[in-house]
Amino acid sequence: MVLDDLGSSLRGTLDKLRGKSRLSEEDIEEIVKEIQRSLLSADVDVSLVMELSDSIKERALEEEPPAGTPARDFVLRIVYEELVDLIGDSTELPLEEQTILLAGLQGSGKTTSAAKMAWWFSTKGLRPAVIQTDTFRPGAYDQAEEMAERAEVEFYGNPDSEDPVEIARKGLEETSEADVHIVDTAGRHALEDDLIDEIEQIEGVVEPDTSLLVLDAAIGQGAKEQAQQFDESIGIDGVVITKLDGTAKGGGALTAVDQTDSSIAFLGTGEEVQDIERFEPDGFISRLLGMGDLSQLAERVERAMEQTEMEEDDWDPEDMLQGQFTLNDMQKQMEAMNNMGPLDQVMDMIPGLGGGIKDQLPDDAMDVTQERMRTFSVIMDSMTDAEKEYPKAIGASQIQRIARGSGTSEEEVRELLQQYKMMERTIKQFQGMGSEKEMQRMMQQMQQGGGGGGGGMGGMGPFG
């Protein structure tokens, strides 16, 4: 994920304080310099880096750490709070009738973001509509129409018109019954006068409640000038950061937020319409520093389970906690995990698994794990219903037949059965927990780093 390099660099810097109970001025100087290097290498603007590092240094020198708090946890808390303060609150987007105007350069991801945002509003019980006004880029209409279909939302555009302002006006009329109008505008390879004129005219027609600047996370230092010009033209209320699943540095987008005195509204985390997150600063910075994000994880789990249940009418995940755990249950669990999105993003949200632990894994570890899950699914597709219901009865001859039928090896079939046994033991532990209060206590321990990770946060966290 984008900003991973910044996160791992910050975590590596803070890990140098492990084992220390007190901080010397030399320690703080060294840590601040390392933080400056991390931020600058992530393309965060120089003036912003200096302002942030000065605040961290001042607090680390002047504030007294709570009794018994390790030096690393004390500095981590300061870095966390200062980064959250830098990014600010999430852009205010009430769940009510509104018009949103999207602006940005060509290739920033506006058209994809329009459909993703519309899908997000639809999950909140609102009726959204996407209005496509881009008459400049070939294929813009077709792409927007296809994305709206995938998001299952209302769409308006006119491929035969060359007047984007008229398309915007007509689009509002044709989609008048929608609650949320998302107006996608044209971009250019660079900020040109005709682009600014066009978007100002569209703004005059649609009178948006909110104007959002869409920025590719890879934009780098160019974000500052781009954000300034769009802000002067139409006024920027918030930023949508796209392509966060890539390998770019991402600091430029943070600079744009500061430059426009705005905030972040959404994060685009993948290519599917569901790959969008409402930005929450606490959770985002918590993930960046390797402390997880349970609220975002819970939302993804709920969405994935609902999607899996819709696809499989006869499967209820709660049945696993009541009776026997079968390979059918395991396969549905894997489908639900797949519906949650890329495994590395999910790991980032789990306290104790993201951040430091993930940094120690090979670069291809997540890809290998997802490939293994796909192999397991193919193997289970080659089993009979009886074998999936009673996997303990599967013998050597059946393993041979399943391996041949699935195009896999007998060893891979045995690996699947071994994995099943491990998961069955885990499910039985959950069954033995009994009360909901005990389950909540276990989740609270995870959030506080009691699950064996959390970067040594102990009972602080995050900083509760």
Secondary structure, DSSP 8 states (H G I E B T S, - for coil): -TTHHHHHHHHHHHHTTTT-SS--HHHHHHHHHHHHHHHHHTT--HHHHHHHHHHHHHHHHHS---TT--HHHHHHHHHHHHHHHHH-SB----SSSEEEEEE--TTSSHHHHHHHHHHHHHHTT--EEEEE---SSTTHHHHHHHHHHHHT-EEE--TT---HHHHHHHHHHHTTT-SEEEEE----SS--HHHHHHHHHHHHHH--SEEEEEEETT-GGGHHHHHHHHHHHH---EEEEE-TTSS---HHHHHHHHHTT--EEEEE-SSSTT-EEE--HHHHHHHHTT---HHHHHHHHHHHHHHHHHH-TT--GGGGGTS---HHHHHHHHHHHHHT--HHHHHHHSTTTTTHHHHTS-TTHHHHHHHHHHHHHHHHHTS-HHHHH-GGG--HHHHHHHHHHHT--HHHHHHHHHHHHHHHHHHHHHHHH-SHHHHHHHHHHHHTTTTT-GGG-GGGTTT-
